[in-house]
Amino acid sequence: MVEKSEVSFANAYRRARKAFIQACDRAHGDSITRVHPTATGPDGKPLFIDSVAFGSRAAKKALLVITGCDGGCGLLGSRFLTALLDRQVIPLTGTRLVLIHAFNPFGFAWGRRVNEDGMILEDPAARGSWSFDMLRAIVTEDLAQVRKLRVLAVARNRRSKVEDAADQGPARALKEFKPGIDLVVARLELQPALAVFLAKRVVTRALATL
């Protein structure tokens, strides 16, 4: 039996995803939707990882922003990306910007840290999950020519800060997908009240330093 709280999380996921997709349309980004083959939310509906890209596919430098690794941070990450899109942050010439919405859609929809396999995606042991298969697809589709990649994994905390995330799941996967790449992965922890305010500032600065 599905509890009311789980239905609420599912509704939050659906509304957040809709807002992100609408923001992608307004920003005229190159967006792609990938549906989970088996997992569903508490409402019985499919789950998705959505991504959007800006800038030349021939770019050698890129910034990748990943949100929702921790399902409990899904709503914060969604608001961060939607604010970023509505503020029209555009990569500089020769660079590419790729945004991933709800990297752990199961956790987001169910209000849990873990994914459909009961694993935390920041844990290297989760490397074989569907989310990382989709990350490989995004890298292949949107970052094929990139040789210098900077990654921000957005999370929630009581105090906003940036931490090195070189040993966490996304970093290990990206090193495998693109061996020899100039890669730096950071965990961007944000206070919920500041996520929207900081979106453009943080990403603009990261793009400028590529």
Buried (B, 14 or more C-beta within 10 A) or exposed (E): EEEEEBEEBBBBBBEBBEBBBEBBEEBEBBBBEBEBEEBBBBBEEBBBBBBBBBBBEEBBBBBBBBBBBBBBBBBBBBBBBBBBBBBEBEBBEEBBBBBBBBBBBBBBBBBBBBBBBEBBBBEEEBBEBBBBEBBBBBBEBBBEEBBBBBBBBBBBBEEBEEEEBBEBBBBBBBBEBBEEBEBBBBBBBBBBEBBBEBBBEBBBEBBEEB
